Amino acid sequence: MKIAVDAMGGDNAPDAIVKGALAAAVAGRDIEIILVGNGDRIKDIALLPENVSIVEAAETIENEDKPLMAIRRKRNSSMVVALQMVKDGTADAVVSAGNTGAFMAGASLIVGRIPGLTKPALAPVLPTQDGKGTVALDIGATMDPKPENLFQYALMGNLYAQTVFGIPEPRIGLLNVGIEPEKGNELAKQTYQLLLQSELNFIGNVEAREVMQGRCDVLICDGFVGNVLLKSMEGVAQSLFSEMKQAVIKGGVKSKIGALLLKKDLKALKDKLDYAEYGGSPLLGINGICIKCHGSADATNVKNAILKQAYLLSKNHTIASITKIMEE
């Protein structure tokens, strides 16, 4: 299995990206990593094992670049070259922590969409208290979808949860302001009826406060609301641990001893609340495996994106399953 990694994309590139890719490469699975970017800078970071190679790309798409313009003008950028490899079949998947808008535009224009799917969806795994996580889509790819788009998201999310997480009948929930069927805007009401009439295991509306309780396995929402939910959860988690750290610093000797005794448990809690621990966010609806990492991804996030997302999606033929159900 060949996985192309955009070595130059992200706030911590190329160091963190390369180190994460190398960690995935030595994990003992049948993976070949192709690092795309500046070969000299990549080689300065570490010695590459036999299953890691380099494809040269002279340009880099920066965060401030306009997405469409960057994709069209920087044809020799690490992101575009990596996406093209998926299109050409020389790579089974691509992982990037680069410019999100450019990655989504490039995936649609270069790799192409699955026939019948007009709107792609970013589908990260949101943390839950039981540690199992909830697949959420869309989290920012499509801001103004139609009810039929959200219904397609439910179909894709259902297959994703089945093939990657092994859940036979994933519980599908619709994010809303209340659990009653008549609640929400027109988009939510119409989508509710489509899901209700389908053969999916639709459990009804889900409120935001229920997400981390593991109320559903797949959460459906539009990109605008989903992105707000994701960043709110991220902000709360960051604030929580910042406050805990300050409490230890200001609390004196007893607080420091207590924190030391609870260090392992606190680390486990932090990992549980950090959605980035699940890896990246697959861009579902694209005719190839495209994984988007957080822009500030570290080596662990990149490793998880490769092993927990790209590898499993390819191994379980998830894209082929989505294509088949769209044809049907």
Secondary structure in CASP SS format (residue, H / E / C, confidence):
PFRMAT SS
TARGET T0000
AUTHOR 0000-0000-0000
METHOD secondary structure of the structure
MODEL  1
M C 1.00
K E 1.00
I E 1.00
A E 1.00
V E 1.00
D E 1.00
A C 1.00
M C 1.00
G C 1.00
G C 1.00
D C 1.00
N C 1.00
A C 1.00
P C 1.00
D H 1.00
A H 1.00
I H 1.00
V H 1.00
K H 1.00
G H 1.00
A H 1.00
L H 1.00
A H 1.00
A H 1.00
A H 1.00
V C 1.00
A C 1.00
G C 1.00
R C 1.00
D C 1.00
I C 1.00
E E 1.00
I E 1.00
I E 1.00
L E 1.00
V E 1.00
G E 1.00
N C 1.00
G H 1.00
D H 1.00
R H 1.00
I H 1.00
K H 1.00
D H 1.00
I H 1.00
A C 1.00
L C 1.00
L C 1.00
P C 1.00
E C 1.00
N C 1.00
V E 1.00
S E 1.00
I E 1.00
V E 1.00
E E 1.00
A C 1.00
A C 1.00
E E 1.00
T C 1.00
I C 1.00
E C 1.00
N C 1.00
E C 1.00
D C 1.00
K C 1.00
P H 1.00
L H 1.00
M H 1.00
A H 1.00
I H 1.00
R H 1.00
R H 1.00
K C 1.00
R C 1.00
N C 1.00
S E 1.00
S H 1.00
M H 1.00
V H 1.00
V H 1.00
A H 1.00
L H 1.00
Q H 1.00
M H 1.00
V H 1.00
K H 1.00
D H 1.00
G C 1.00
T C 1.00
A C 1.00
D C 1.00
A E 1.00
V E 1.00
V E 1.00
S E 1.00
A C 1.00
G C 1.00
N C 1.00
T H 1.00
G H 1.00
A H 1.00
F H 1.00
M H 1.00
A H 1.00
G H 1.00
A H 1.00
S H 1.00
L H 1.00
I H 1.00
V H 1.00
G C 1.00
R E 1.00
I C 1.00
P C 1.00
G C 1.00
L C 1.00
T C 1.00
K C 1.00
P C 1.00
A E 1.00
L E 1.00
A C 1.00
P C 1.00
V E 1.00
L E 1.00
P C 1.00
T C 1.00
Q C 1.00
D C 1.00
G C 1.00
K C 1.00
G C 1.00
T E 1.00
V E 1.00
A E 1.00
L E 1.00
D C 1.00
I C 1.00
G C 1.00
A C 1.00
T C 1.00
M C 1.00
D C 1.00
P C 1.00
K C 1.00
P H 1.00
E H 1.00
N H 1.00
L H 1.00
F H 1.00
Q H 1.00
Y H 1.00
A H 1.00
L H 1.00
M H 1.00
G H 1.00
N H 1.00
L H 1.00
Y H 1.00
A H 1.00
Q H 1.00
T H 1.00
V H 1.00
F H 1.00
G C 1.00
I C 1.00
P C 1.00
E C 1.00
P C 1.00
R C 1.00
I E 1.00
G E 1.00
L E 1.00
L E 1.00
N C 1.00
V C 1.00
G C 1.00
I C 1.00
E C 1.00
P C 1.00
E C 1.00
K C 1.00
G C 1.00
N C 1.00
E H 1.00
L H 1.00
A H 1.00
K H 1.00
Q H 1.00
T H 1.00
Y H 1.00
Q H 1.00
L H 1.00
L H 1.00
L H 1.00
Q C 1.00
S C 1.00
E C 1.00
L C 1.00
N C 1.00
F E 1.00
I E 1.00
G E 1.00
N E 1.00
V E 1.00
E C 1.00
A H 1.00
R H 1.00
E H 1.00
V H 1.00
M C 1.00
Q C 1.00
G C 1.00
R C 1.00
C C 1.00
D C 1.00
V E 1.00
L E 1.00
I E 1.00
C C 1.00
D C 1.00
G H 1.00
F H 1.00
V H 1.00
G H 1.00
N H 1.00
V H 1.00
L H 1.00
L H 1.00
K H 1.00
S H 1.00
M H 1.00
E H 1.00
G H 1.00
V H 1.00
A H 1.00
Q H 1.00
S H 1.00
L H 1.00
F H 1.00
S H 1.00
E H 1.00
M H 1.00
K H 1.00
Q H 1.00
A H 1.00
V H 1.00
I H 1.00
K H 1.00
G C 1.00
G H 1.00
V H 1.00
K H 1.00
S H 1.00
K H 1.00
I H 1.00
G H 1.00
A H 1.00
L H 1.00
L H 1.00
L C 1.00
K H 1.00
K H 1.00
D H 1.00
L H 1.00
K H 1.00
A H 1.00
L H 1.00
K H 1.00
D H 1.00
K H 1.00
L H 1.00
D C 1.00
Y H 1.00
A H 1.00
E H 1.00
Y H 1.00
G C 1.00
G C 1.00
S E 1.00
P E 1.00
L E 1.00
L E 1.00
G C 1.00
I E 1.00
N C 1.00
G C 1.00
I E 1.00
C E 1.00
I E 1.00
K E 1.00
C C 1.00
H C 1.00
G C 1.00
S C 1.00
A C 1.00
D C 1.00
A H 1.00
T H 1.00
N H 1.00
V H 1.00
K H 1.00
N H 1.00
A H 1.00
I H 1.00
L H 1.00
K H 1.00
Q H 1.00
A H 1.00
Y H 1.00
L H 1.00
L H 1.00
S H 1.00
K H 1.00
N C 1.00
H C 1.00
T H 1.00
I H 1.00
A H 1.00
S H 1.00
I H 1.00
T H 1.00
K H 1.00
I H 1.00
M H 1.00
E H 1.00
E C 1.00
END
